[in-house]
């Protein structure tokens, strides 16, 4: 009954309902091609491994340019306008990727796809401001749980789909279907989203600031010191994942000789376990604090790379990916936990300590700094994979393990009276 009550409370909000349904639509059709993009580049477009890393670097580098401007815009003109514009860009980017017949022609599509990061700070702020304040962690968990449902079945469905269709045809059809899904999402968000921020009040305050850069610097300086610690954790984790993530699917097929269906099954098992835990982790975060979930999720982070490195038997890998699913479900702010700025406990802690008027800028600035610091990751990953794929996975796992003492020493929860609205 408690779970049903929480779900009803969260999804009765118009913004959450519109965002979650369109996100689920995204993930269904995005799942037909994105997991296998590296295979497509290498096998169909004859892209060298090191170039795959550079393409991922271009993607990351381009997205960096738009995180901060997107956050500033979200705090100046409101969340909704930025989200609709960024969602609209998603309609165009897959068309460029679809028409490319060599890796050189992939570059414009990769850059355009990266510009959609413009709306991520506005997206995070809108969700935070639409959820009930008294149950932030639980509400984030409920939202993440529902939007993760496609991830349970899409990896194995898409893996089998590619075995039947072939990588080239399957990825191209997936790109076109994703274009249609993005168009639908743009229209739905334009009609149903409601603004949660008053840009008029923000402009009045902004007029008192000396300059754009002074205001931005002052905004970040006045934040809780835990924000800086979380930024450091995000930088290391994102660097490690940027370095390895692009190559994990190819490693599974190339080195472990798994089929696309088998690797898709691993992803599905992890998501099947993580999805219900997202709600549980939110409830734990509200009752016992944000830190237990964040620490445990990050502590299990190295399993992503270590499992493929150390385990060769498929059945044993299924068990290992169950552990990975636990890490994702606890939602400490990794890829399977909702993103570096988006896990239930992680996002709830940021919302607890960053005032509403600053959230867009702070989230945008954190995304920008994290992106810049992790920019060399994919290129380094491509170089290491060419030299020795096992070294790449071992180094990635080692870097992820570094954040555990950082969290223990420097990430602190604010006292109840210090939490912001």
N, C-alpha and C positions, 0 to 999 in steps of 0.2 A: 504493500500500500504506500509506503514511504517513497519508493522509487517511482511509482505511478504518479504520485502527487508532485514530485520534483520535476518529472518530465512534462507534466501538464503545465506547471508554473513556468518553466523555461520556454516551452514551445508555443505557449499562448501569446508570447510576445511576437508582434508582427515582423520586426527586424530579424529576430533569431530564426523564425520560420522561413522567411524569404532567403536569408543567407544559407541556412542549412540545406534547404531543398535544392538550391542552385549549386551548392558545393558538391552535393551527392551526385548531381547530374554531371558535373565536371569530372569527378573521380571515376565514374563509370566509363566514360568515353576516353578520358585521358589514360585510363588503365589499359586500353587496347594497344597503345604504342609507346608510352613514355618509359616503362620498365625495360623495354627492348631497344631503345634508341641507340645505345652503344653497339649492339649487334648489327643493327641496320647500317650504321655508319661504316663499320668495319667490313661486313660481309657483302653489302649491296653497293655502297659508294666507294669501296676500296680505300678507306681512310686509314692511314697509318696510326698506330696506337698513340704515338706522341702528339699527333694532330688532334686526336679525340680529346686529349687532355687540354690542348690549347683552345679548342672549341668550348669546352666547359669553362675555361678561364674567361673567355670572351663573354659567355653567358653571365658569369658571376660579376665580371668587371662592369658590364653594361647595367646590370641591376643595381649596382652600387650607386650609379649616377642618379638614380631616381628615388631611392629610399628616403633620403633627407628632404628633397623638394616635395615629395609626396606627403611627408609628415608635416612640413610647414604649411602646405596648402590645406591639409585637413584641419589645422588649427586656425586657418584664416577664412576659408570659404565654406567649411563644413565637411562632414564625412561623406555624405551621400554623393555629391558631385564628383569627388575624386574617385569613389568606388565605381560609379557608372562609367566614367572615362576609361579607367584602367581595365574594367571588364570588357569594354568595347574593343580595346586593343587585342584582346585574346581572340577575337573573331578573325583578325587579319593575319596574325603571326603564323598559324598552322598552314595557311595557303602558301607562304613562302617555303616552308619546310617540305610541303607536298610536291612543289614544282621543281625542287633542287634535284639535279642528277649528278652532282659532284659535290665534294665537301666544301669547295670554294663558294658555291651558291647557297650553302646552308647558312653562311655567316649572317646575311641580312635577316633571315628568319630568326636566328638565335638572338640577335640584338633586339629585334622588335619584340620577341617573346619576353626578353628580360625587362623591357620597359613596363610590363604589367606590374612589376614590383612597386610601381608608383602608388598603388592603392593599398599596399599591405599595412602601413601604419594606420591609415584611416579605417581599414577593415578591422584591425585589432581593437582600435579605440571604440568603434561602433558597437562591437560585440560586448566589450567590457561595460559600456554605458547602458546597454540594453538588458543586462542580466541583473537579477535581484541582488542588492548589495549584501544582504545578510547571509547569502549562500553563494558567494562568488565562486569558491572552489568547486562546490557541488554542481553549480550551474555550468561552469566551464566544462566539467567532466561530462555532464549530460549532453552538452552541445557536441563535444568532441566524439563521444560515443556514437551518436546518431550519424554524424558526418563521416565516421570511419567505417560504417557498415559496408560500402562498396569495396573497401580494401580487403574484406574477408574472402570474397569470391572472385574479384577481378584478376588477381595475379594468375591463379590457376586457369581461369576461363581464357585469359589472353594468351597464356602459354600454349594451351591446347589449340586455340584459334590460330596461332602462328604455325603450329605444326601442320594444320590443315591447309591454311591459306598460303603459307610461305612468308618469310620475313618481309620481303619487299612489298608484296601486295597487301599483306595484313597491316603493316605500319601505315601505308598510304591511305588505305580505307579508314583506318583509325583516325588519322589526322583530319580527314574530311568530316567524319562524324563528330569529332571534337569541335570543329568549326561551327557546326549547326548547334551543338549544345551550348557553346559560348554565346551565340546570338540569342538563343532563348534566355539564357541567364541575364544578359544585358537588359533585355526587355522587362523581365520579371523584376529585376532590381530597380529599374527606373520607375516602375509603377508602384511597387509595394514598400520600398524602404522609406523610413521616416527619419528625419534628421534628429540627432541626439545632442547637438552642440550649437550654441548660439554664436555665429561668427561676428555679429554686431558687437557683442560684449568683448570678444577677443580683439577686434580691431581698435576698440577704445583703449584697451590696455596696451596694445602694441604701439599705439601712437606715443606712449610715454617712454618707450625704449629708445636709446640713443641711435641704434642702427640695427639692421638685420643680424649682423654677426655678433654684435654686443649682446643683443637679446637672446640669441641662441646660446652663446657661451654662458651667459648668466643663468639661463634656464637649466643647463646641465650642471653647473656648479652648485646650484642650490638643492640638488637631489640628495636623497639618502645615500650614504656611502655604500650600502648594499648594492645599489644600482651599478657602481663601478666594479664590484666583485662579480656580479652576474654578467657584466659585459666581458670580463676576463674569461669566465667560464665558457661563455658563448663563442668567443674568439677561438679558443683552443679546440672546442668540440667541432665547430664548423670547419676549421682548417683540416682536422683529421677526417671528417666525413667528406668534405670536398675532395680530399686527396684520394679517398678509397671508393666512395659510393659509385662513381661513374663506371668503375671497372669490376664491381662485384658480380654483376650478371654475366659479364664476359668471362671472368675467372671461373665461375661455376660451370659454364659450358665448355670453355677452352681447356682448363686444367683438370677439373673434376669430372668432365664428360657427362654432366647432367643434361637432360633434355630441358627444353623451355617449359614443358609441363611440370617437370620435377622442381625446377627452381621456382616456378610460379606457385607450386604447392607449398614450398617453404615460406614464401611471403604470406600466403593465405593463412597458414597455421599461426604465424606470428600475429597477424591482424585479428584472427578469430579469438585469440586469447587476450590481446590487448584491448579490444573494443569494449567488452563489459567492464574491464578494470578501469577504464577512463572515468566512469561514473563513480566507482568505488574510491578511486584515488582522490576525486574531488571531495567526496564526503569525508575521507580521512584528513584531507587538507583543512577542511572547515572545523573539524572536531579536534584534531591533534596538532595542527599546524602545517605549514607548507613544507618545512624542511625534510621531514621523513621521506616523503615521496620524491622530492627533488634529489636527495642524496642517494636513495636506493636506485632510482632510474639511471642516474649518471654513473653509479657504481657498476651497473650491469652493461653500460654502453659498449665496452670493448668486445663484448660477445659477437657483435655483428661481423667483425673481421676475424676474430679468433676462431669462431666456429668453422668457417670455410677453410682456414689455414690448418687447423689441427685435426679435423674430422673428415674422413673420406667416405664413410658409409652413409647412404641416404637415410636409413632409418634412424641412425644416431643424429644426423643433422636435423631430422624432424624434432627430436627431443631438445636439441640445442636451440632451435628456433622457437620452441615453447618458452624457454627462458628469455629469449629476445623479446617475445611478445609481452612478458611480464614487465620488462623495462619500458617498452612502448606504452603499455597501459597505465603505468604509474605516472607517465607524463611529466617528466622533469625538464622537458624542453629540448628534445631531440627530434629527428625526422619522424619516427613513428609516434612520438608523443605529442604531435601537433606543431612541430617546427621549433626553431631555436627560441622564438619569442611567443610560442603558442600553446605549451602544455598546460593542463588544468592548474596544477600547483604553481608552476612557473609563472603563468599569466596572472593568476590570482595574487601572487606576491608582488609583481610589478604594479598591479592595480592598487594594491594596498599602500604603496609607498610613493607613487607618482600622482600628483594632482591632475584633475581632469583637464585643466587648461594647458598642461604641459605634455599630455600623453602622446599626442601625435608627433611632436618634435622629438621627444625622448625616444620613442620607439623607432622613429626614422633615423635618428642619429646613431642609436645602438646598432640598427641594421646596417648603416653605412660604414661605421667603424669596423664592425665584425666582418663585413664583406671585403673591405680593403685589406684587412689583416690576413684574411684567408685566401686572397686572390691567387697567390702562387700555388695553392694546393692542387688543383687539377693538373696543371702542367707538370708539377713535380711527380704527381701520381703516374702520369703517362711515361715519364722518364724512368721511374722506378719499375713500372710494369715491364717495360722493354728490357731492363737490366735483369730483374728478378721479381716476378709477381709475389712470391712469398715474403720478400723483404717489405714490399709495399703494405701488405696486410699486417705484418708484425709491427711496423712503425705506426700505422694508424691506430692499432689497439693500444700501443704504449702511450701515444699522445692523449687518447681519451682517458686513460687511467690517471693522468696528471691532474685532472680537474677535481678528483675526490678530496685531496687535502685542501685545495683552494676553497671548496664549499664548506668543509669543516671549520676552517679558520676564519673565513671572511664573509660568508653569506649569513646574514642575521635577519630574523623576523622582527618587524616593529612591534612595540607593545600596543595593546588595544587602543589606547588613547592617541597613539601616533598614526594610526591608519587614516587615510584620506578617503573622501567620498568619490 
